[in-house]
Amino acid sequence: MKRFEAVAAWDPEGKVWWCTNDELPFTTEAPSFSELEVRAGEIGQEMAEINGLVAPGERVEIRVVKEPEPRAP
């Protein structure tokens, strides 16, 4: 199984979570973090196959991590 990581952030204006991965590549969004994880897994699998990073049908794991929140100075 090939593993990839996507970095997620909250967009307060759009009220959605979004994440991106440059290696596959993809960007997606969802209204909740758990929905984002599901969506990233679906898109990540598809993009890995399309871009020849895995054999057709080979499983990939997409780990979605939250971008660190900026700290107040």
N, C-alpha and C positions, 0 to 999 in steps of 0.2 A: 504494500500500500504506500503510495506517495503522499507526503504531507505538505501542505501549504499553510501560510498564515495570512490573514486579512486584518487590516487595522480598521477599527470602527470608531465612529464619533457621533455624538448627538448633534443634530441641527435644530437649535431652538426656534429658529424662524419657520422652518418647514415642518417642525414637530415630527421628525423622522430620524431613525438611526440610519447611517450609511456606512459602507465599508468599501475598501478597494484592495486589489492585489495587482501589482505591476507585472509579476512573473507570468500570470495566466493569460492575458490581463482581463480584469473585470472591475466594474463598480456597480453597486446595487444599493437599494434602500428598502426600509420596511418600518411600519409604525412602532414595533416593539423589538427589543434586542433578541428575544427568542425567535421571532419571525425572521429577523435578519440572519441569524445563524442557519436556519433552514434554507432560506433563499440563497445564501452564499454557498452552501453545500451543493445545491442543485446547479447553480450557474458555474461554480468552480469545477464540478465534474464534467459538465458539457465543454467548458473552455479548455480544460486540460486535454480532452480527447481531440477537439478541433485543432488545437495547436501542436499536436503530436507529442505532448509531454508524458502521456501514458498510452498504453495500448487500448483499443476499443474494449469497453467493459471492465477494464482495470479500475479498481476502486481508488478514490482519492479521499483524503481527510482535509477539511478546511477548518482551521482553528481561527475563530474570530476573537480578537483581543481588543479591549477598549483602549483608546488613545488616552494617555495620562491627562488628567485635567490640569490646566494651568494653575500654579499656586500663586496666591496673592503675595505681592512683594513685602 
